[in-house]
Amino acid sequence: MEDVEVELALLADLAHIEIGRREKRPLCNRCSRPVGVCWCWSLGRQRVETSCRIVILQHPHEEKRCLRTAPILQTALPKGSYVEVKGKRFPFSRFPELEDIFTSENSILMYPGEKTMSLEELPHVGEDNQSPYNIIIIDGTWQQAKSMYHNCRHLHSMRRVSLSGKFISEYVIRTQPTEYALSTVETAAIALATLEQDWAIYNTLVHPLQLLCQYQIKHGAVPHQSKEHMITSGRCNKSLGKRTYKKLRKCGAKQGDSLSEFMDSLTLFNSQIENINHEEGMHNYDVRSHDRHDKAEMNLAESENCAREKNSGNSSGNETETLNVFHQILPILNNNAIDSSPSFR
């Protein structure tokens, strides 16, 4: 009883402890980051003057992320050179300010794909009376950006521009599909520097991103390798499926030649197996058709013997053909350390 009374007395003392909330760290008024990890001082007092205008179509979920790169553009660029619109779809009835931008001849959409033109192919601002551009960038994850593009039909009729792949992303604290997949601020910085022929713009806009990554790594963050690098180096524990392979190729994977060769060999293997099964099915159908004929027993025995010989010949040929295809795929598997999971078969 005495032990119980002592424990109750200790619990009663704990009940009177005041539980206070932890005070939030003071935030910078300019970049809204904690003062200890503020990066806006690297931009200086003056904003970056550009003739082109950056238009950010931001997914609503992107605003919840702590380590976003769009605020760098918002802090560095003048108000007239930066426009940010949040949404998943962008009808003119809801966003009337976008109608002039989407219908302008000087508007370009930074979105990779097959039917795109290179950024270097565009005339520079001031060259042949070229007016400043409206550079439209979709801000979100790769899946969110794809969904936003397909849900906005006005973007389908715009000029789509892609980067040449000369730059490697400085956003090392976030996993990218490939090493050449760039963040929002990097895409805008390269586009502005290329079209206005002033690479001081790129250095100014990317410097805060470098500081952001340095702060995070200093406080325990780990540099991330791209998915493409993890797969090609054999460090990826998960098997590579067809859907992941297609995503990497659409994002511009440049180190995936061996993966492409593997998939081509695998496609050839599957097609040949399907042809083998089809031929065997047709052969069995022919045998069943002959069985239905009312023939003499001797003729039936002879047809069965012929069928057996033909079937054995086909099977040996099919086995040889299958082994040849397998020997084509085996060196690729050994060189690239790719797991042959059921998703490949």
QUIZIGI-V976600 format. One record per residue. N is the residue number from 0. BURIAL is b if it has 9 or more other ideal C-beta (glycine too) atoms within 8 Angstrom, else e. Layout:
BEGIN
n->{N & N}
burial->{BURIAL & BURIAL}
END
This chain:
BEGIN
n->{0 & 1 & 2 & 3 & 4 & 5 & 6 & 7 & 8 & 9 & 10 & 11 & 12 & 13 & 14 & 15 & 16 & 17 & 18 & 19 & 20 & 21 & 22 & 23 & 24 & 25 & 26 & 27 & 28 & 29 & 30 & 31 & 32 & 33 & 34 & 35 & 36 & 37 & 38 & 39 & 40 & 41 & 42 & 43 & 44 & 45 & 46 & 47 & 48 & 49 & 50 & 51 & 52 & 53 & 54 & 55 & 56 & 57 & 58 & 59 & 60 & 61 & 62 & 63 & 64 & 65 & 66 & 67 & 68 & 69 & 70 & 71 & 72 & 73 & 74 & 75 & 76 & 77 & 78 & 79 & 80 & 81 & 82 & 83 & 84 & 85 & 86 & 87 & 88 & 89 & 90 & 91 & 92 & 93 & 94 & 95 & 96 & 97 & 98 & 99 & 100 & 101 & 102 & 103 & 104 & 105 & 106 & 107 & 108 & 109 & 110 & 111 & 112 & 113 & 114 & 115 & 116 & 117 & 118 & 119 & 120 & 121 & 122 & 123 & 124 & 125 & 126 & 127 & 128 & 129 & 130 & 131 & 132 & 133 & 134 & 135 & 136 & 137 & 138 & 139 & 140 & 141 & 142 & 143 & 144 & 145 & 146 & 147 & 148 & 149 & 150 & 151 & 152 & 153 & 154 & 155 & 156 & 157 & 158 & 159 & 160 & 161 & 162 & 163 & 164 & 165 & 166 & 167 & 168 & 169 & 170 & 171 & 172 & 173 & 174 & 175 & 176 & 177 & 178 & 179 & 180 & 181 & 182 & 183 & 184 & 185 & 186 & 187 & 188 & 189 & 190 & 191 & 192 & 193 & 194 & 195 & 196 & 197 & 198 & 199 & 200 & 201 & 202 & 203 & 204 & 205 & 206 & 207 & 208 & 209 & 210 & 211 & 212 & 213 & 214 & 215 & 216 & 217 & 218 & 219 & 220 & 221 & 222 & 223 & 224 & 225 & 226 & 227 & 228 & 229 & 230 & 231 & 232 & 233 & 234 & 235 & 236 & 237 & 238 & 239 & 240 & 241 & 242 & 243 & 244 & 245 & 246 & 247 & 248 & 249 & 250 & 251 & 252 & 253 & 254 & 255 & 256 & 257 & 258 & 259 & 260 & 261 & 262 & 263 & 264 & 265 & 266 & 267 & 268 & 269 & 270 & 271 & 272 & 273 & 274 & 275 & 276 & 277 & 278 & 279 & 280 & 281 & 282 & 283 & 284 & 285 & 286 & 287 & 288 & 289 & 290 & 291 & 292 & 293 & 294 & 295 & 296 & 297 & 298 & 299 & 300 & 301 & 302 & 303 & 304 & 305 & 306 & 307 & 308 & 309 & 310 & 311 & 312 & 313 & 314 & 315 & 316 & 317 & 318 & 319 & 320 & 321 & 322 & 323 & 324 & 325 & 326 & 327 & 328 & 329 & 330 & 331 & 332 & 333 & 334 & 335 & 336 & 337 & 338 & 339 & 340 & 341 & 342 & 343 & 344}
burial->{e & e & e & e & e & e & e & e & e & e & e & e & e & e & e & e & e & e & e & e & e & e & e & e & e & e & b & b & e & e & b & e & b & b & b & e & b & b & b & b & e & e & b & e & e & e & e & b & e & b & e & b & b & b & b & b & b & b & b & e & e & b & e & e & e & e & e & b & b & b & b & b & b & b & b & b & b & b & e & e & b & b & b & e & b & e & b & e & e & b & e & b & e & e & b & e & e & b & b & e & b & b & e & e & e & e & b & b & b & b & b & e & e & e & e & b & b & b & b & e & e & b & e & b & b & e & e & e & e & e & e & e & b & b & b & b & b & b & b & b & e & b & e & b & b & e & b & b & b & e & e & b & e & b & b & e & e & b & e & b & b & b & b & e & e & e & b & e & b & b & b & b & b & e & e & b & b & b & b & b & b & b & b & b & b & b & b & b & b & b & b & b & b & b & b & b & e & e & e & e & b & b & e & b & b & b & b & b & b & b & b & b & b & e & b & b & b & e & e & e & e & e & e & b & e & b & b & b & b & b & b & b & e & e & e & e & e & e & b & b & b & e & e & b & b & e & b & b & b & e & b & b & b & e & e & b & e & b & b & b & b & b & b & e & b & b & e & b & b & e & e & b & b & e & e & b & e & e & b & b & e & e & b & e & e & e & b & e & e & b & e & e & e & e & e & e & e & e & e & b & e & e & b & e & e & e & b & e & e & b & b & e & e & b & e & e & e & b & e & e & b & b & e & e & b & b & e & b & b & e & e & b & b & e & e & b & e & b & e & e & e & e & e & b & e}
END
